[in-house]
Amino acid sequence: MSEQDVLYEVTDGIATITINRPKKYNALNIAVVKRLRELFEQAEKDESVRVVVLTGTGEKAFAAGADITEFQGKDSKSVRALAENGQALCTYIESMSKPVIAAVNGFALGGGCEVAMACDIRYASANARFGQPEINLGIIPGFGGTVRLPRLVGLGIAKELVYTGDQIKAEEALRIGLVNRVFDSVEALRAGVDELAKKLSKKPGVAIRLAKQSLNNAWALPIRESLDFEVNVFCEVFDTEDMVEGVDAFLNKREPHFKHK
């Protein structure tokens, strides 16, 4: 893999990770998945990073699935590492302490759709297309698609998308709850994502981290355990400097200046 197949930059507390294989529609081969995991770990460990944005180069694709050339010659044993690494990447994105925004510019198919679903928020351009087309290859999603998709859009719609392998347009993805917002153009998408990322970067980091954990628990834990966790972390944030600052700023009608402590 070329080092330029995935780009990384940090500006004003926002880390942008860009899949940079436009001639391959930003397909996710084994090396790219590995590099993405490394860069997300780098962003997580960097205390200057408050928000992460994941996108793809160009206007045609966010990530048009796995690199199918790597499927040739695989059997149930040899393909396991590919699926496990893909799932591990998505689980890491989902569980990291910082908010992750997917800026979907074009095709988000197969593994690309699965990685987008692992992000906290999905913004899309009007030309975006989503789908889990694996069925057309005689296989099924393997990066978590059969698990996250029904949780986002409901079981019936998820089954229809997985069974048919059909692609859906951005507006349909918005209607079913797969994306949060749709923008008229890729340029408008970039501006919208930048605005959101800047807004989130100014929010208190500890509260964001604990809120994300509590929200994710709604998927993973029974409701009673999730509610108990929420009470515990609700109390925990009252011991932070950011809580003192936020309350004081509100009462004194000024902008808060959070230290993420």
WOTASUL-V573960 format. One record per residue. N is the residue number from 0. PSI is psi in radians with two decimals (999 if undefined). OMEGA is omega in whole degrees, 0 to 359 (* if undefined). NEAR is the number of other C-alpha atoms within 8 Angstrom. Layout:
BEGIN
n	psi	omega	near
N	PSI	OMEGA	NEAR
N	PSI	OMEGA	NEAR
END
This chain:
BEGIN
n	psi	omega	near
0	2.38	173	5
1	2.50	177	4
2	-0.36	181	6
3	0.04	179	6
4	-0.37	173	10
5	2.17	183	13
6	2.66	182	11
7	2.29	175	9
8	2.65	178	7
9	2.20	178	9
10	2.15	176	6
11	0.75	177	4
12	0.08	181	10
13	2.05	176	14
14	2.20	178	14
15	2.12	178	12
16	2.14	186	14
17	2.11	174	11
18	2.14	193	15
19	1.10	175	11
20	1.04	188	11
21	-0.57	180	11
22	-0.36	178	5
23	0.32	183	6
24	0.62	177	12
25	0.65	180	15
26	2.61	185	12
27	1.66	174	14
28	3.11	184	9
29	-0.75	182	7
30	-0.67	180	8
31	-0.75	177	12
32	-0.76	179	12
33	-0.76	181	9
34	-0.66	177	9
35	-0.77	179	11
36	-0.74	179	10
37	-0.72	183	8
38	-0.61	175	10
39	-0.66	176	9
40	-0.68	178	8
41	-0.76	179	8
42	-0.64	180	10
43	-0.69	183	11
44	-0.34	182	6
45	1.92	183	7
46	-0.33	178	6
47	-0.28	181	5
48	2.19	179	12
49	-0.49	185	13
50	2.58	177	14
51	2.38	176	15
52	2.29	176	14
53	2.26	180	12
54	-3.07	178	13
55	2.70	180	15
56	2.46	174	12
57	-3.02	182	7
58	-0.13	186	8
59	-0.54	187	9
60	2.39	164	17
61	-1.05	171	18
62	1.98	186	16
63	0.89	173	15
64	-3.01	178	12
65	2.83	176	10
66	1.83	188	9
67	-0.43	180	6
68	-0.41	180	5
69	-0.07	178	7
70	-0.40	184	8
71	2.33	177	6
72	0.01	181	4
73	2.56	171	9
74	-3.03	187	6
75	-0.54	181	6
76	-0.80	186	6
77	-0.34	181	7
78	-0.20	185	10
79	-0.73	182	8
80	-0.66	179	7
81	-0.85	181	8
82	-0.75	182	10
83	-0.68	178	9
84	-0.68	177	10
85	-0.77	177	12
86	-0.69	180	11
87	-0.69	176	8
88	-0.86	183	12
89	-0.70	179	14
90	-0.66	179	9
91	-0.81	178	9
92	-0.80	183	11
93	-0.60	188	9
94	-0.12	181	8
95	2.76	191	8
96	-0.24	185	10
97	2.57	179	11
98	2.45	181	14
99	2.20	180	12
100	2.23	173	15
101	2.12	175	13
102	1.70	190	15
103	1.87	185	16
104	1.45	181	17
105	-2.55	186	12
106	2.27	169	15
107	1.51	188	18
108	2.63	177	16
109	-2.15	180	15
110	-0.53	178	18
111	-0.73	176	16
112	-0.68	181	15
113	-0.72	177	14
114	-0.71	178	11
115	-0.69	181	11
116	-0.42	178	11
117	-0.29	179	11
118	2.79	183	14
119	-0.70	185	10
120	2.41	179	9
121	2.03	171	15
122	2.51	185	15
123	2.63	170	15
124	2.81	184	16
125	-0.42	181	12
126	0.06	181	9
127	2.57	176	14
128	2.33	183	12
129	2.63	176	13
130	2.83	174	14
131	1.45	187	16
132	0.22	186	13
133	-0.57	182	12
134	-0.53	181	12
135	-0.22	175	7
136	0.05	182	6
137	0.32	180	6
138	-3.02	178	7
139	2.92	176	7
140	2.53	183	12
141	-0.01	179	10
142	0.29	180	12
143	0.12	185	10
144	-0.66	181	13
145	-0.15	180	10
146	-0.85	184	7
147	-0.63	183	11
148	-0.87	179	13
149	-0.48	179	13
150	-0.47	180	9
151	-0.70	189	8
152	-0.10	184	11
153	2.66	187	9
154	-0.75	183	9
155	-0.81	180	7
156	-0.69	179	9
157	-0.76	179	12
158	-0.73	179	9
159	-0.78	182	8
160	-0.72	182	12
161	-0.72	182	16
162	-0.66	183	7
163	-0.52	187	8
164	0.22	183	12
165	2.62	172	9
166	2.59	175	11
167	2.63	180	9
168	2.92	183	11
169	-0.74	182	15
170	-0.63	176	8
171	-0.67	176	8
172	-0.65	177	12
173	-0.75	182	12
174	-0.68	184	7
175	-0.05	176	7
176	0.25	179	9
177	-0.51	176	12
178	2.79	182	12
179	-0.68	181	10
180	2.68	176	8
181	2.38	181	13
182	2.65	187	12
183	-0.54	184	8
184	2.94	177	9
185	-0.64	178	11
186	-0.76	178	6
187	-0.64	176	10
188	-0.85	181	16
189	-0.75	181	9
190	-0.72	180	8
191	-0.72	178	9
192	-0.73	179	12
193	-0.72	179	8
194	-0.78	180	8
195	-0.78	181	8
196	-0.75	179	13
197	-0.68	179	9
198	-0.81	181	8
199	-0.55	181	10
200	-0.34	181	10
201	-0.10	179	8
202	2.75	183	8
203	2.14	187	11
204	-0.70	181	11
205	-0.79	180	10
206	-0.68	177	8
207	-0.82	182	12
208	-0.80	182	11
209	-0.62	176	10
210	-0.72	179	8
211	-0.76	178	10
212	-0.78	182	10
213	-0.70	178	12
214	-0.72	178	8
215	-0.54	178	9
216	-0.46	179	9
217	-0.48	176	10
218	-0.65	195	7
219	-0.44	188	6
220	2.74	171	8
221	2.71	188	7
222	-0.66	182	7
223	-0.73	178	6
224	-0.67	179	8
225	-0.73	179	12
226	-0.67	177	8
227	-0.73	179	8
228	-0.75	181	9
229	-0.75	178	9
230	-0.77	182	8
231	-0.79	182	8
232	-0.48	172	10
233	-0.77	178	8
234	-0.67	183	8
235	-0.69	183	8
236	-0.30	178	10
237	-0.15	176	8
238	0.17	182	7
239	2.68	175	10
240	-0.58	182	10
241	-0.62	178	11
242	-0.78	178	10
243	-0.77	180	9
244	-0.77	183	11
245	-0.76	179	11
246	-0.77	180	8
247	-0.72	180	8
248	-0.71	180	11
249	-0.82	183	10
250	-0.50	181	7
251	0.19	174	6
252	0.90	177	6
253	2.93	178	7
254	2.35	178	6
255	2.67	177	8
256	1.62	186	7
257	2.53	179	12
258	0.00	179	8
259	0.66	178	8
260	999	*	9
END
